[in-house]
Amino acid sequence: MFASPTGEAIHQATDYDEWKRLLKLAGVRDGRLHDARHTAATVLLVLGVSGRAVMGIMGWSNSAMAVRYQHMTDQVRRDIAQQLGGLIWGTEQM
């Protein structure tokens, strides 16, 4: 997932240690490095990034991965409802 400044692969243990250090430095709860993939995919969903672009960013070969990694949020639901209200009623509903 990450490379050294010279482009070489980072050893798994180094990657793990660096991840844990960054979490602590940022003052956020502990989590698995893999959890960051779920977070990144969900943030892209919240931002409204197209499915094709998400696939390219995340390195997915098919869109089925979105079901596994992207998690629906209340904000996404509200945005969809507002868009639908605008389509049906001609104005965005708050």
C-alpha positions in Angstrom: 0.0 0.0 0.0 2.9 2.4 0.8 6.4 2.7 -0.6 9.6 4.1 0.8 11.0 7.4 -0.6 13.1 5.2 -3.0 10.0 3.3 -4.2 10.8 0.1 -2.4 8.2 -1.8 -0.5 7.9 -1.1 3.2 8.3 -4.1 5.5 4.9 -5.1 7.0 6.2 -4.5 10.6 7.4 -1.0 9.7 4.1 -0.2 8.1 2.2 -1.3 11.2 4.5 0.6 13.6 4.2 3.8 11.5 0.4 3.4 11.3 0.2 3.1 15.1 2.5 6.1 15.6 0.4 8.2 13.3 -2.9 7.3 15.1 -1.3 8.2 18.4 0.1 11.5 17.1 -3.2 12.4 15.6 -5.0 11.7 18.9 -7.5 9.4 17.4 -8.7 6.0 18.5 -6.7 2.9 17.8 -7.6 1.0 14.7 -6.4 -1.4 12.1 -4.6 -0.1 9.0 -7.3 -2.0 7.0 -9.9 0.2 8.7 -8.4 3.2 6.9 -9.5 1.6 3.6 -13.1 1.5 4.8 -12.8 5.1 6.0 -11.3 6.3 2.7 -14.0 4.6 0.6 -16.8 6.0 2.8 -15.3 9.5 2.6 -15.3 9.2 -1.2 -19.0 8.2 -1.0 -19.8 11.2 1.2 -18.0 13.5 -1.2 -20.1 12.2 -4.1 -17.1 10.9 -6.1 -18.2 8.8 -9.0 -18.1 5.0 -8.7 -15.6 4.7 -11.6 -13.3 7.3 -9.9 -13.6 5.5 -6.6 -12.6 2.2 -8.3 -9.5 3.8 -9.7 -8.5 5.5 -6.4 -9.1 2.4 -4.3 -7.6 0.0 -6.9 -10.7 -2.1 -7.2 -11.3 -4.2 -10.4 -15.0 -4.2 -10.0 -17.7 -2.1 -8.4 -18.9 -4.9 -6.1 -16.1 -3.9 -3.7 -18.1 -0.7 -2.9 -20.7 -2.8 -1.1 -17.9 -4.2 1.1 -16.0 -1.0 1.8 -18.4 2.0 1.5 -20.7 2.5 4.4 -23.9 4.5 4.1 -24.0 7.5 6.4 -26.9 9.7 7.5 -25.5 12.6 5.6 -25.5 10.6 2.4 -29.1 9.6 3.0 -30.1 13.3 3.6 -28.3 14.4 0.5 -30.1 11.8 -1.6 -33.5 12.8 -0.1 -32.8 16.4 -0.9 -31.9 15.6 -4.5 -34.9 13.4 -4.9 -37.1 16.2 -3.4 -35.7 18.7 -5.8 -36.4 16.3 -8.8 -39.9 15.7 -7.7 -41.0 19.1 -6.4 -38.7 21.3 -8.4 -36.8 22.7 -5.4 -34.4 21.1 -2.9 -36.1 20.1 0.4 -34.2 20.8 3.6 
